[in-house]
Amino acid sequence: MGDRLIDELGDKTPLQAANIPVLDRLAAEGQCGVADPVKRGIVATTVLGTLAILGYDPLKHSIARGVIEAYGCEMEIMPGDVAFRGNWATLDNHGKIIDRRAGRIREGTKELASSLSNIKIEDVSVEVGVGTEHRIAVVLRGEGLQDSLIGSDPGDHSHFGIKPCLPVALKEQDEKSVRTAKILNLFELEARKILARHPKNLERVSKGLFAANAILTREPGQIKAFPKIKRPSGFGLSGVCISGDDTI
């Protein structure tokens, strides 16, 4: 657990100075090890690792990260919806990405998301949910949508700017994916117009902070049948998960 030395604590970290007999005993009598929650040689991503820890076989049961993010934002997802995970981001006047996380924005995100929700692009409604800090989820709802897409987030190549959402290359052109990509691109353009003049962003700029004047989307998915976590037989207990992030 990383921390900094504090002068008032005699050049100790808060953890070193704290009275923590239980943690001290765990450190003295416990064991540490390395686990391969999925399979040796397979990197445990957030989705794969979490599924394994909760008792699922992640190689048999998969769920898209966009769906998980939307659930973490306490959003409703229905069959046929397409859910994306995403970020608040900061663009300059030329559309260049200055910060993919809008300065890790914390305040005002609910108001920003509210200004983008209930927008309709053609016959598709859009909802935006708020996650931890810069994280968001976007849910598209309408007829004829498909999640075979690549979102607008350029990731580590942000110096190229926002890229258009595109359908995944298929042997046969998927009209649903093409339509969904078009809807998302139109929504993101509309979102940038709304966010540019939002009072919360004007306030952030006046304070010298990055404005959350754009959204970046990635990892789309749709819900599908998923088995419930099995309770340990004989104990009659339900599980609980304590997490510092809304994703889990």
N, C-alpha and C positions, 0 to 999 in steps of 0.2 A: 504494500500500500504506500504509494509515493506521497511525500509531503515536504514541507520546507522547515528548516530550523528557525525557531522563534527565540529572539534575544531574551524576552521576558521569562522563557521557560528554561533558561540556562543552556541555550543552543541545542535544545532537543525539539523533535517534532511533537505535535499534539499527541500522537499515538504513543510515543516514547514516554511522555510525561504523564499520561493518563493512568488511572487506577483500573486495570483491566485483568483481574485475576482469572476470569473464565477464558479470555483469549490467550492469556499467558499459559494456562494449562493445556489448552488445545494445541498451542505451538510446541509445548514440551512433550506431550504424549500422543499427539496426532501424527498422521502420515501424509506425505505429499506424493503425488504421482502424476503421470501423464496418461490421459485417456484418449482413445480414438472412438468418439461417439458414433461415427458412421461406419467407417471401415478403414483399416490401415492404408494410408496412401491417398485417402480422399479428404480434402480440406472441408472442415465442418463450417459451412456458411451459417449465417443467422438462422435461416429456415431449417437446414438439415440438422444442425446442432440442437436447436430447440425441439424439433420433432423427436429426436433420439432421446433427449433428456426426459421428455414427457411420456416416453414409453412406446412411441411409434417406430416402425421400421421405415426410415426416410427413403430407402430405396424402393419401397413398395407404395408408400403413401406420400404424395407430393402436393404442395400447395403453393401457389404463386405468391411472391413477396408483396405484390401490390394488394392482394386480397388480405394478407396478414396486416399490412399497414392500415388498411381501411378498418378492419376489425379493431385494431389498436386505437384508432381514432373514434371508436364507438359509432361507426357508421353502419347503416343498414345496407346489406348487399343482397340482391335478388338474382335468381337465375336469369342469365342473359346480360346482366350488367358487366361492364369492364372496369376493373379497379387498377389504379396506378399508384405507386409510391412516388414521392417527389420532394422537391425542396423549394423554399422561398429563395430567390436569387436576386443579385444586383446587376443591372446592365447600365452601361454608360449611354450617352446620347447617340452613339453610333451602333448600338446593339451588341457591343462587345461585353462579354461576361467579366465583371470585376470581381465578384465573389459568388461562388456557387451556393453559399449558405447565408447570404445577406448578413454577414457579421454575426452569425449564430444568434439571430434575433430571438428574443424571448417575450417581449411585451408587445401587445397589440395584434397578435396573430389571429385571435378569434375574430376581431373586427375586420381584418383583412379577408379572412376566409368567408365571413358572412357576406361581404360585398361581391364575392364571386359565385356564391351559391344561388341556386334557382335560376341560373342563366339557361336559356334554351338555344341550341344551335340546330337549326332546321327542326326536326321533331325529337331531338335528343336533349334530355335535361342533364345538368351537370351539378354535382355537389362537391364541395371541398371541405375536408376535415383537417383538424389541427392535431399534430403530434408533438413530440418533444422538440423544443427549440425551433430549428429551421425546417423540421420535417412536416410533410403534409401527405394527404391521400386525396386522390381525385377519382370520383366514380361517375361513369357515363351510364345513363339509363335510357333505353329506347329499343326499337325493333331493329333486327338485322345487324347487331354489333359483333365483333370478333376480336380476340386478344392476340392474334398473330402479328404483333407490331414491334417496332423499335421506337422507344420514346424520344423526347427532345433533348434529354440530358446528355451532353457530350462527355461527361465524366472527366478523366484526366486530360482530355483534349479541349478544355474550355476556351483556350486561346483562339479556337476556330469560331467561337460564338455558338448560339443556339442552333441546333440542327433540326430540320423538320421531322416530325414523326412520320415514319414510313412503314408500309406493310412488309413483313418478312418475305423474302423472295421464295416463291413457290413454283412448282412445275406448272400449275395452272393459276392464273390470276384469280385471287380471292376477292370477290366484290365486297364482301362484308368487311374485310380488313382494310381495303382501300377506302371504303366509306368511313370506317372508324378513325383511320388516320386523318382524313380530311376534317372530320368533326373536331378532333383534338387540336389540330393545328389552328382551326378557326377560333376555338375557345381560348387557346393560349394567346393569340393575337388580341382578342377582346379583353382578356385578363390584364395584359400589359397596359392597355388604354385606361382601364379602371384603376389599376394600382398606381399609375403615374400621378394621378390627382387625388389619391386617397389622403385624408387628413393625417392618418397615422404615419404615412410615409413623408409627408411634408414636415411633420414634427421631427421625424428622425433626421431628415436632411438639415433642418435648422440646428440640430444638436451635433452635427458633424458625424452622424451615423450612416451606415449603408441603408439605402431604401430597399425594401422588399418589393421591387417593381416588376418582377417576373416570376414565373414558376417553371421548373424543369421537371419532366416526368420520365419514368422508366419502369421496367419490370411489370408490365400489365398482366392481368390474370382474370379468370372467371371462376366462380365457385362451382364445386362439384361435390358429389357424395363423399363423406368423410366419416370414418368410424369414430364413435365416442371413446374417450379414455376409459379403460376398464378399471373398476375399483378393486383393490386387493380383497380377495374373498375372505369372508369371516370377520373382517374388521369393521365394516360399515362406515368407512371414512371417505371423505371427499378430499381431493387434493387442493392445494393452494400454491400460487406462485407469487413471490415478492420480487419485483423488478424495478430498476431505476429508470426504465425507459418504457414508453407507451407501446412499443412494438410488440412486446411479449405479453 
